[in-house]
């Protein structure tokens, strides 16, 4: 799962921020639902101040939204915002394709293929959250082949602004299966060093067309 909050301090037990984030990403707290601090304190066994700090961190990342005098709710993106974020992702992720093509080794391609196969296998046998994480792992590995360490974090934050729960990422089972095929096709095109077609596929994959 993407580490959204690099400023989170490591503890022996998971930070409250990560606990809330995991429950949002699992679909337990769907987009639009209000988060009552007292309920979160009870659920996670954490104090009021820690829960408030966690919600403030998530609000900074637009995973949740703070409404004065009303509290916090899970962020729900509108259609225009989702389209705008998709455009930004397309610019970034197609922009690094030439570097990925130039830098990817045979070992990199093998590792990327394993991640594509992992995603595909989870369609039948995994949970929604496992599928979501496998998808993130594939795309992170692809972007990291560019050698740009900062880009991975930027894209992770963009994803969180449009999809606070994995159940909202794919509209149908057919689209999940298509995504699996596209992952393999991305590896094929990368192996063939076909940057032009790879760019077109990455754009289509992000738009889910």
Secondary structure as UniProt FT lines:
FT   TURN            6..7
FT   HELIX           16..25
FT   TURN            26..27
FT   TURN            31..32
FT   STRAND          34..35
FT   HELIX           37..44
FT   HELIX           48..60
FT   TURN            61..62
FT   STRAND          64..67
FT   TURN            68..70
FT   STRAND          71..74
FT   HELIX           79..95
FT   HELIX           97..103
FT   HELIX           106..125
FT   HELIX           128..144
FT   TURN            145..147
FT   HELIX           149..162
FT   HELIX           166..168
FT   HELIX           173..191
FT   TURN            192..193
FT   HELIX           195..207
//
